Amino acid sequence: MSVSKVSKIAILGGGESGVGAALLAQAKGYDVFLSDKGPLQKKYRQILQQQGIAFEENQHTEAQILAADEVIKSPGIPDKVPLIQQLYAQGTPVISEIEFAARYTKAKFIGITGSNGKTTTTLLAYHLLKSAGINVGLGGNIGDSIAKQVIEDTFDWFVLEISSFQLDNMYQFKADVGILLNITPDHLDRYNYLFQNYVNSKFRLLQNMTATDDFIYFADNPAIAQELSLKSFNVNHLPISFQKKEENSGFFNDGVLQLNYKGRTFDINARELPIQGPHNAINAMAATLAAMAVGLSDEQIVAGLKSFENASHRLEPAGQINGVRFVNDSKATNVDSVFYALNSYDTPIIWIAGGQDKGNDYTQIESLVRQKVKALICLGKDNSKLLSFFTPIVPVVIETQEVEQAVRYAMSFGQPDDVVLLSPACASFDLFKNYEDRGNQFKAAVKRFLETN
């Protein structure tokens, strides 16, 4: 994509990525206009005002946007929006913030995508590099805008969490290390309810990678395996598996992570890691292979793995009451995430689920729920789908719309060594601002119960 003639840039969306893109565009001498159909947060409005960047909120002045040479779109805006369709129809390039930022940095990229595990793997890979003294930045779907960070362009590496929505508007970006953790049905409303469209989106991570670039992927995932059986990618393949050990790969066997990168081996027992469960074995193997590709020593990797602290709302300990453990997994907004969460515990589970359903298929966790869940607490406005599917399977099923009540119910069912697992399988927007708000309210409710009982 040629950018030499671009002079007017319109930016749609005034959040972290949009404002960062506006700052970078201004720094590179473009005529910049930012437009958000909703209200801007105070901090972003102030930044735009202080920098003298033209913007509007609560509306889109379509004539001004359509007059731009290039448009940088927030990943939250679907392609089916009429304004975006008009831009495509007239041939205006529509790109993501990452695509724009990548033009202006000398740094190499570790790009991480997948339906689940992106944030944990991104934070772990970043921590491994940073704790080893690598000059590394963090961005993408997490942290500060990468566009803002490349204005001064001081980093040698970036570790990026990349969503399918961001990949959809990336064309020239190239990952030096690409990580594809898994692909399971998610966000299908954005992909015309065709799973293959979503698969295609995830595989855009590889679109500019070459034979000297490292592609790390979970080979046991059916969708990834199917796509790789049909298409050939000229990259250095580094499969991760629980089933098959290959020459250059990650293999999880008998509780040990066994890594091999171009003949160099590295092993560590999963019990030594601060993140537990089979899904985190995948995340840890992916991040470790990436660290080996960058050139970290065994000692640096071991130190980084052992000192890592995961982000909130991902199997996060939320407290213990009379021997009953509470776990906040509010980030688990789809069924696949819940599958991993349920697999992480060997003791009876009181499962708190519910929210805004995203077309969930609960059959993939049916057997696990039968084995492990002693009670289901449905926390949502409309629990009909959960109730109809799980009432015949789970001994106790109850519903509420209050977090405090959910905690009280859990304690009434709980026995010492039980786990109360908030792993909703659904979006949070029916009762909460977002998954963080849901998780924070849950943790606060557990704390209050502990203080008053």
C-alpha positions in Angstrom: 0.0 0.0 0.0 1.6 3.3 -1.1 1.4 6.0 1.5 3.5 8.7 -0.2 0.5 10.7 -1.5 -1.5 10.5 1.8 -2.0 14.0 3.3 -5.4 13.9 4.9 -6.0 11.3 7.6 -9.4 10.8 9.3 -9.5 8.7 12.4 -12.7 7.0 13.5 -12.9 6.4 17.2 -11.4 8.5 20.0 -10.2 5.9 22.5 -6.6 4.9 23.3 -5.8 3.6 19.8 -7.5 6.5 17.9 -5.9 9.3 20.0 -2.5 7.6 19.7 -2.9 7.4 15.9 -3.9 11.1 15.8 -0.8 12.0 17.8 1.5 10.0 15.5 -0.2 11.3 12.3 0.2 14.9 13.5 3.9 14.2 14.4 4.5 12.9 10.8 3.0 16.0 9.3 -0.5 14.8 8.2 -3.7 16.9 8.2 -5.6 15.0 11.0 -9.3 14.9 11.8 -10.6 12.6 14.6 -14.3 11.7 14.7 -16.2 9.7 17.4 -19.9 9.0 17.2 -20.0 8.9 21.0 -18.6 11.1 23.7 -14.9 11.2 24.3 -13.4 10.4 27.7 -12.2 13.6 29.4 -8.5 12.6 29.3 -8.6 12.0 25.5 -10.5 15.2 24.8 -7.9 17.1 26.8 -5.0 15.5 24.8 -6.6 16.5 21.5 -7.2 20.0 22.6 -3.7 20.5 24.0 -2.2 19.2 20.8 -4.4 21.3 18.6 -5.8 18.2 16.8 -9.2 18.8 15.0 -11.9 16.5 16.4 -15.6 16.0 16.9 -17.6 13.8 19.2 -21.2 12.5 19.3 -21.4 12.7 15.5 -19.6 11.8 12.2 -19.3 14.6 9.7 -19.4 12.2 6.7 -18.3 14.7 4.1 -15.0 15.5 6.0 -14.3 11.8 6.6 -15.1 10.8 3.0 -12.6 13.5 1.8 -9.7 11.8 3.7 -6.9 10.1 1.7 -6.8 7.4 4.3 -8.9 6.4 7.3 -7.7 4.7 10.6 -10.6 2.8 12.1 -11.2 1.7 15.7 -11.3 -2.1 15.8 -14.7 -1.8 17.5 -16.4 -0.4 14.4 -17.7 -3.2 12.1 -17.1 -3.1 8.3 -20.9 -3.3 7.7 -21.4 0.3 9.0 -22.6 2.3 6.0 -19.9 4.9 6.4 -17.2 2.3 6.2 -18.9 0.7 3.2 -18.9 4.1 1.5 -15.2 4.5 2.1 -14.5 1.1 0.6 -16.8 1.8 -2.4 -14.8 5.0 -3.2 -11.5 3.2 -2.8 -10.3 5.0 0.4 -7.9 2.8 2.3 -9.2 1.9 5.8 -6.5 0.6 8.1 -5.9 -0.2 11.8 -3.8 1.7 14.3 -1.2 -1.1 14.3 -0.9 -1.0 10.6 -0.3 2.7 10.6 2.1 2.6 13.6 4.2 -0.2 12.0 5.2 2.1 9.2 7.2 4.3 11.6 9.2 2.0 13.7 12.5 0.1 13.4 11.4 -2.4 16.1 10.7 -6.1 15.5 7.3 -7.5 16.3 6.0 -10.5 18.3 2.4 -10.6 17.3 0.0 -12.8 19.3 -3.6 -13.7 18.4 -6.1 -16.4 19.2 -9.6 -16.7 20.5 -8.4 -17.2 24.1 -5.2 -16.7 26.0 -3.9 -13.6 24.1 -3.6 -11.3 27.0 -1.8 -13.8 29.3 0.6 -14.9 26.6 1.3 -11.3 25.6 2.0 -10.2 29.1 4.2 -13.2 29.8 6.2 -12.8 26.6 6.6 -9.1 27.4 7.7 -9.9 30.9 10.2 -12.4 29.8 11.9 -10.0 27.4 11.7 -7.0 29.8 13.0 -8.8 32.8 15.9 -10.0 30.6 16.9 -6.5 29.8 15.5 -6.3 26.3 14.4 -2.9 25.2 10.7 -3.9 24.6 7.4 -2.2 24.3 3.9 -3.5 24.9 0.8 -2.7 22.8 -1.9 -3.7 20.4 -5.1 -4.7 22.2 -3.6 -4.0 25.6 -1.7 -1.2 27.3 -0.7 2.1 25.7 -1.3 2.9 22.0 1.5 1.6 19.9 1.1 4.6 17.6 1.9 6.9 20.5 4.9 4.8 21.4 6.5 4.9 18.0 6.5 8.7 17.8 9.9 8.6 19.5 10.6 5.0 18.4 12.9 3.9 21.2 12.2 0.2 21.4 13.9 -2.7 19.7 11.0 -5.1 20.1 7.2 -4.8 20.5 5.0 -7.5 21.9 1.5 -7.0 20.5 -1.8 -8.6 21.4 -3.7 -8.5 18.2 -7.5 -9.2 17.8 -9.2 -10.4 14.7 -10.8 -7.0 14.4 -7.4 -5.4 14.2 -6.1 -8.0 11.8 -8.9 -7.3 9.4 -7.5 -3.9 8.6 -3.8 -4.8 8.5 -2.1 -5.3 5.2 1.6 -4.5 5.2 2.4 -5.3 8.9 4.8 -8.1 9.3 5.4 -10.2 12.5 8.9 -11.4 13.1 7.5 -13.9 15.6 3.8 -14.8 15.1 1.8 -16.7 17.8 -1.6 -18.3 17.0 -2.9 -19.9 20.2 -6.3 -21.3 19.1 -9.3 -20.6 17.0 -12.8 -21.3 18.4 -16.1 -19.7 17.4 -16.2 -16.2 18.7 -17.5 -12.8 17.4 -19.3 -14.6 14.6 -21.7 -11.7 14.3 -18.8 -9.7 12.8 -18.1 -12.5 10.2 -21.5 -13.1 8.7 -21.8 -16.1 11.1 -19.3 -18.0 9.0 -16.6 -19.6 11.1 -14.2 -19.8 8.1 -14.3 -16.0 7.8 -13.2 -15.8 11.4 -10.4 -18.4 10.7 -9.3 -16.4 7.7 -9.1 -13.3 9.9 -6.8 -15.0 12.4 -4.5 -16.3 9.7 -3.9 -12.8 8.4 -1.2 -12.7 11.1 0.9 -14.8 8.7 0.2 -12.7 5.5 3.7 -11.1 5.3 5.8 -13.5 7.3 8.7 -15.1 5.5 10.9 -18.3 5.9 13.1 -16.6 8.4 10.2 -15.6 10.7 8.9 -17.9 13.5 5.3 -19.1 13.5 4.3 -20.6 16.9 0.9 -22.3 17.0 -1.1 -24.8 19.0 -1.2 -27.8 16.7 -3.9 -29.7 18.6 -6.5 -27.0 17.8 -8.8 -28.5 15.1 -9.4 -25.2 13.2 -5.6 -24.4 13.0 -4.8 -28.0 12.0 -7.4 -28.0 9.3 -6.2 -24.7 7.8 -2.6 -25.8 7.8 -3.6 -29.0 6.1 -5.2 -27.0 3.3 -2.7 -24.2 2.9 1.1 -23.8 2.8 2.9 -21.0 4.7 6.5 -20.3 4.0 7.5 -19.7 7.7 9.5 -21.5 10.4 6.9 -23.7 11.9 7.0 -24.2 15.7 4.0 -26.3 16.7 2.9 -26.7 20.3 1.2 -29.9 21.3 0.0 -32.2 24.1 -0.1 -35.1 21.7 3.0 -35.1 19.4 6.6 -34.1 20.0 8.4 -32.7 16.9 12.0 -31.6 16.3 11.3 -27.8 16.6 8.3 -27.5 18.9 6.8 -27.2 22.3 5.5 -30.4 23.9 3.7 -30.8 27.2 4.2 -34.2 28.7 3.8 -35.6 32.2 3.6 -32.1 33.7 6.8 -30.9 32.0 7.1 -28.1 29.3 9.6 -29.4 26.8 10.8 -26.7 24.2 13.1 -27.1 21.2 14.1 -24.2 19.1 16.5 -24.9 16.3 18.2 -27.7 18.2 18.3 -25.8 21.5 16.2 -27.5 24.3 14.6 -26.0 27.4 12.5 -27.9 30.0 10.6 -26.7 33.0 8.1 -28.4 35.3 4.6 -26.8 35.1 4.4 -26.9 38.9 7.2 -24.2 39.0 5.0 -21.7 37.1 2.8 -19.1 38.7 0.1 -19.7 36.1 -1.6 -23.1 36.3 -3.9 -25.3 34.2 -3.5 -26.9 30.7 -4.4 -23.7 28.9 -1.6 -21.8 30.7 0.8 -24.6 29.7 0.0 -23.6 26.1 0.5 -19.9 26.9 3.8 -20.5 28.7 5.2 -22.7 25.9 4.3 -20.1 23.3 5.9 -17.3 25.2 9.0 -19.3 26.0 9.5 -20.3 22.4 9.2 -16.6 21.5 11.8 -15.7 24.1 14.1 -18.4 22.7 13.6 -16.9 19.2 14.6 -13.5 20.5 17.8 -15.1 22.1 17.1 -15.1 25.8 19.3 -17.6 27.9 17.8 -20.4 29.9 18.6 -18.6 33.1 16.7 -15.4 31.9 13.7 -17.5 30.8 13.5 -19.4 34.1 13.8 -16.2 36.2 11.1 -14.5 34.0 8.7 -17.4 34.1 8.9 -17.7 37.9 8.5 -14.0 38.6 5.5 -13.5 36.3 2.2 -12.1 37.7 -0.8 -12.5 35.4 -3.3 -9.8 34.7 -6.5 -9.5 36.7 -9.7 -11.4 35.9 -7.9 -14.5 34.5 -8.3 -17.3 37.0 -7.4 -14.7 39.6 -7.6 -15.8 43.3 -10.4 -13.7 44.8 -10.3 -14.9 48.4 -11.0 -17.9 50.7 -13.9 -18.2 53.1 -14.0 -21.2 55.4 -11.9 -23.3 53.1 -14.0 -22.3 50.0 -11.8 -20.8 47.3 -13.2 -18.0 45.1 -11.7 -17.5 41.7 -12.3 -14.5 39.4 -12.2 -15.5 35.7 -14.4 -12.7 34.4 -12.4 -12.4 31.3 -13.8 -15.8 30.2 -16.4 -14.4 27.9 -16.8 -17.5 25.6 -17.3 -21.2 26.1 -13.8 -22.2 25.1 -12.4 -20.0 28.0 -14.7 -21.8 30.4 -13.5 -25.2 29.1 -9.9 -24.2 30.1 -11.1 -22.8 33.5 -13.1 -25.9 34.5 -10.1 -28.1 33.5 -7.8 -26.2 35.9 -9.4 -27.6 39.0 -9.8 -31.2 40.4 -12.1 -30.3 43.3 -15.9 -29.7 43.2 -16.8 -26.4 41.4 -19.6 -24.0 42.1 -19.8 -22.2 38.8 -21.1 -18.7 38.3 -22.0 -18.0 34.7 -24.2 -15.8 32.5 -24.5 -12.4 30.9 -25.0 -11.5 27.3 -24.9 -14.7 25.2 -22.8 -14.6 22.1 -24.3 -17.6 20.3 -22.8 -20.1 22.8 -22.7 -23.8 22.1 -22.5 -25.4 25.5 -22.1 -29.0 24.2 -18.3 -28.6 24.2 -18.3 -28.3 28.0 -21.2 -30.6 28.8 -19.1 -33.6 30.0 -16.8 -31.4 32.1 -19.7 -29.7 33.8 -21.3 -33.1 34.5 -18.0 -34.3 36.1 -17.0 -31.2 38.1 -19.9 -28.7 38.7 -22.0 -29.3 41.8 -24.0 -26.1 41.5 -24.5 -23.4 38.8 -25.4 -19.8 39.7 -26.7 -17.9 36.7 -25.8 -14.2 36.9 -27.5 -12.4 34.2 -30.7 -10.7 33.0 -31.7 -13.5 30.6 -30.5 -16.9 31.8 -32.9 -19.0 29.8 -30.3 -20.6 27.6 -28.1 -21.6 30.6 -31.1 -22.8 32.5 -32.5 -25.0 29.7 -29.2 -26.6 28.9 -27.8 -27.2 32.4 -30.8 -27.8 34.7 -30.9 -31.5 33.6 -27.1 -31.8 34.2 -26.2 -29.9 37.3 -27.7 -30.9 40.7 -28.4 -27.3 41.8 -29.1 -24.5 39.3 -30.2 -21.1 40.6 -30.3 -17.5 39.2 -29.8 -14.0 40.4 -29.0 -10.5 39.0 -26.9 -9.5 42.0 -23.3 -10.3 42.7 -23.7 -10.1 46.4 -26.5 -12.7 46.2 -24.3 -14.9 43.9 -21.6 -15.0 46.6 -24.1 -15.8 49.3 -25.6 -18.6 47.3 -22.1 -20.0 46.6 -21.3 -20.0 50.3 -24.5 -21.8 51.1 -23.6 -24.6 48.7 -19.8 -24.6 49.4 -17.8 -27.0 51.4 -14.0 -26.8 52.3 -11.8 -27.3 49.2 -14.7 -26.4 46.8 -13.9 -23.7 44.2 -16.4 -20.9 43.4 -15.5 -20.1 39.9 -16.8 -16.9 38.2 -16.3 -17.9 34.5 -19.2 -16.4 32.7 -19.0 -17.7 29.1 -20.8 -14.5 28.2 -20.3 -10.8 27.6 -20.8 -8.5 30.6 -22.9 -5.7 29.2 -26.3 -6.8 30.5 -25.4 -6.0 34.2 -21.9 -4.5 34.1 -19.9 -1.9 32.3 -17.4 -4.5 31.1 -15.7 -7.7 32.2 -13.3 -5.8 34.5 -16.3 -4.2 36.3 -17.9 -7.6 36.7 -14.7 -9.1 38.1 -14.1 -6.2 40.4 -17.6 -6.3 41.8 -17.2 -10.0 42.4 -13.9 -9.6 44.3 -15.4 -6.7 46.3 -18.5 -8.9 47.2 -16.2 -11.7 48.4 -14.2 -9.3 50.5 -17.4 -7.9 52.1 -18.7 -11.3 52.9 -15.4 -12.3 54.5 -15.4 -9.1 56.6 -19.0 -9.5 57.8 -19.1 -13.2 58.5 
